[in-house]
Amino acid sequence: MNRTIALLLPAAALLVPMAWSATAQAGIGACGDIHIEASAECEVKAGIECKAQCEPVSLQAQCAANLTVECGGQCNVEAEATCTADCSGSCVGECEAQPAEFDCRGSCVADCSGSCDAHCSASGDQAQCRASCEGTCEGECSGRCDVTEPSATCEAKCEASCSGRCDAEANIDCQIDCQASGFASCEAELQGGCEAECDVDQGALFCDGQYVDHGGNLEECVESLRAYFDIEVHGYAEGECSNGMCHGEAAGSISCAVEPVHGRTAFFGAFGLIVLVAAARRRAA
């Protein structure tokens, strides 16, 4: 009986949620710098269902993020100062009205993305063009806003937000043209990585149906999504297994093996503790 209880105690610890740090990095660098909406639905998938989603249309947002960086050397026009000045006037008023709620990056991306329909109106591939446009907005806005302290004045936040938007809009057409030639090879490469992640325990991450290449940093990416966008990732298993022991809140697709009990090996995930408790009660009786 005592031995059984000793085995149950580590398992019980699995039901206690991990305490996540509130100081996750500002921005989504841990999520491959992909463009993600604050209202996005994010989910970890694995297996056949996951692989079925690793198709080119689901890889466009991540490719746009990657290609935005690659095309940065070619598309690097700095906007005229008048653009930032014109933008800052209305921005400061908005910020001062609700300073605690003003989001430099969010304001920048929203204003910049609003022009994507116009930039892509004549494109033969609207979805790809829009991904490139939004990726450019995300890259320029994050680059300006992520280095601005949360305690900065409204003037400083608005200058960063407007500079990011103006630079993005000055380079969007160049980025769209530059990225067009790189999507095919990028999608082929990402598809292989996506399918490989579908075969591991944790699975692959998708936000609004778009694959997120977190570079092996799923935990950091999930933490950033929570801290920066207040997004909860469905199907995510917090924790890991090694040498037959579980750490953190192992659930979802993770299952761990514990030491044999009277010659049998018990495997448990979310339901394993229930099995062990029932066994302990039978022995106690």
N, C-alpha and C positions, 0 to 999 in steps of 0.2 A: 504493500500500500504506500509506504513512504517513497519507494522508488518511483512509483507511478506519479505521485504528486510532484516529485522533483522534475519529472519530464514535462508535466503540465505547466509549470511556472514559466519556462521560457516561451512556451506556446502562447500563454495568456498575454505576454508582453506584445504579441503581434497585434492585439486589438487596440493598442494605445497609439493614436495617430502621431506621426513625427511632427516636431515643432519646426516649422519652416522659418528661415531667416527672413526678416522684413526688409533686409538690405540687399535684395536681389538687384542686379545691375539695372540701371535705368536704360530702357531700350530692349531690343530683341536680338542683340548680337549672338546670344546663345542659341537662337532659333534660326541661324543662317541668314539673318538680316532680311527675311522675307516680309513682304507687305501683309500685315494682318490687321483686320478691323477689330475695334474694341468689342464689337458684338459677335465676333467669330465663334463658331462651334468647333471645338477641337476634340479629337478622339484618337486614341491609340488602337490600332487594329493589327491582327496577326493572322497567319494562315492563308487559306484560299481567298477569303473575302478581301484581305489586305492586298494580295498580289493582283487581284482583279482591278484594284484602284490605281495600281502603279502604271498608268497609261499616260501618254504625252499630254493630254488635256489637263491632267492633275499635276503636272510637273512645271507648268508654265510660270507660275508665280516665283518658284524657287530659281528657275533658270533666269528669269528677269533680274532677280536680286544678284545672281552670280555675274551675269553679263553686264549689269550696270557698272560693276567694279572694273571688269575687263575693258569696257569702252570708255572708262573715265579719263584715260590719257588722251583720247581722241576728242571727246566731248567735254571740254573743260572751260567753256565760256563763262565769264563772270558777268552777272547782270549789272546794268547801269544803276548807279546810286539812286537815281530818281525812283526806280521801282520799289526799292526798300523803303524809301522815305514816304512814298504815297501809301504803301501798305501799312506802315507803322502807325500812321495817324489813327485809323479806325481800329487797329489792333489794340493799341494802348487803352482806348476807351472800353473795349470789351474786357480786357484784362482787369482794369481797375474796378469794373462793376462787380466782378467775382474773382478776385485775385487768387484765392485758395483753390479754385476749380480750374483755373486757366492751365491748359496743357500745351506747351510750346510745340511739341512734335505733332500732337493731334490737330491743332489749329493749322499748322503748316501743311500737313498731308491732306487735310480736308479741303483747304483752299486750292492746293495744287492739283489734286485729283479731279477737281471740278472742271478742269480744262481738258481732261483726257478725251471726252467725247468729241470735242472740236479737233483735237490733234489726230484722232483715229477715224474721223468721218469718212475718209476716202480709202481707208485701208482694206485690202482684200482679206485680211485675217483680223477681224475685230478683237477677238479674245486675246490673241498674241500681242497685238498692238497695245491694248489696254494694260496687259501685264507689264509690258516694257515701260509704259507711261507711269503706272503706279509704282513700279520698282524704282524708277528715276526719282519720283517724288519722295519715296521712302528713304532712299539713299542720301539725297541732299538734305532733307529735313532732319533725319537722325544725326547726320554728320554735324549739323549746326546746333541742334537742340541738346544732344546728349552731353555736350561739354558745358552746358549752361546750368549753373547751380539752381536747385529748387528754391533757394532763398533769394535769388536774384530779383531785381526790381522788374516791374512790368515793362519798362522801357528796354531793359536788357533782354528779357524773354521775347518781346515782340521784334526786336532787331534780329535776333537769331532766327525766329520763325519766318520773318519776312525775307531775310537773306536766303534761307533755304528754299523757300517757295520761288523766289525770283531766279535763283541760279538754276533750279530744276526746270522751270519753264523756258529758260534760255537754251537749255540743252536737250529738251525732250525730243524734238524732231531728229536731232543728231543721234541720240540714243536709240530711238526706234529703228532708224536705218542701220545703225551699226549692229544692233542685237539681232536683227532679222537673219543674218547669215550664220549666227551661232546657235540658234535654237535646236536644230536637228541633232547636232553632236552633243549638246548639253543634255537634251532629253534622253538620248540613248545611254549616256553615262549615268544619269540620275535614275533611270529605270532599273538598271542593274543594282544600284545601291539600295533603292526602295525595296525591291524584291528580296534582297539579302536580309534586310531588317525584318521583313515579314516572317522569316524563318526562325528568328531568335525569340526568346521568351517575352521580352518587353514589346516587341513589335515595332511598327512604324507609326509616326505621328502625322495626322492630317488636320488642317484647319480649313473649314468651309470647303472640304473636298480637295484641298491643295496639299501636296506632300511637303513636309517641313524637314529639310536636311540639317539636323542639329549637330552633325559632326561627332556623334557618339556622346553628346552631352545632354541626354534626354532629361535628366534630373534638373540640370541648370536651366534648360529651356522651359520646362514646366513651371519652375519656380519664378522665372521671369514673366511668364504669361499670367501667373497669379498676381504677382506684385504690381506689374505695370498695367495690365488690362483687367484684372479681377476675373480672369477666365479660368474655370475649372476644366481640366482635361478628363474626359470620360474614358473609362477603360484603362486608366493608368494605374500600375501597381507600384506603390511606394515601398521600396525595400529591395533587398537582393538576397541571394542564397549562395553559400559557399561551405564546403565540407559538411554538408548535411544540416547546416544551421541557417535559420532565417533571421534577417536583420531589418528593422523598420516594420512597416505595416505591409507585409507581403500579401498580395491579393491578386485578383484578376487573373492574368495569365501565368503568374509565378506560383509554382508549387515546390515544396522542399521535402527532402527526406530526413527523418530523424533516426536516432539510433534504434536498433532492433529491440522490440519489447517481447521477451519470452520467445525469441527465435523468429519474430515477424518484423518486417520493416513497415512502418506506418508512413504514408505519404499524406501531407495535408496542405491545403491552401486555406481558403476561408472556412471550409467545413471540417478540416482535420481536428480541430480542437474539440468539436462536438463528439467526434468518434472516440477520442481519448477520454473525455469526461464520462461518456456512457460506459466505457470499459472499466474505469476506476470505480464507478458506482456498483457495477456488477461484482467486482472483487470485494468491495467493502461489505456487500450484502452476504 
